[in-house]
């Protein structure tokens, strides 16, 4: 049976930056652009971040065949490390650097879905698109340094980088990549996931 093209429209991923390990409610989308209202808790051990392209990560258009092997079984699981669309998160500053004698040894990135998980799919960011949304397709994010999904099987997230040594060694780009992931029988449509990212240090 021939499968029809599966169009996934951009953006595929929107990264929202927090100032602590809390959620950021209140994101709304307007017809001509995106209005973002952020609320966050501020803690002493947080870092200032920036994401390329204002946090919009564009994934390519793929066909339905991309998700399946020739025998129609799923080609990838949420933990399969396969190249995806790369993006960087830049750490500009951590507030310890303004405190005399403070040192930063580890940076801990955490990722969370803005609108919760699908049932029993804690390693896949679900599709937040509403009109024309593709069914049973979300996205997964991997750390480029560790080649692992940024979400654990229970939905928690902690990607830890050792930045001990030079006091400014943490100020750099941290590379990640993202790709589509099916969680059932897919239908064509739009995929967009809203993901919260935070960084704290110790």
Buried (B, 14 or more C-beta within 10 A) or exposed (E): EEBEEBBBBBBBBBBBBBBBBBBBEEBEBEEEEEEBEEEBEEEEBBBBBEBBEEBBBEBEEBBBBBBBEEEEEEBBEBEEBEEBBEBBBEBEBBBBBEEEEBEBEEBBBBBBBBBEBBEEBBBBBBBBBEEEBBBBBBBBBBBBEEEEBBBEEEBEBEBEBEBEEEEEEBBEEBEBBBBBBBBEEBEBBBBBBBBBBBBBBE
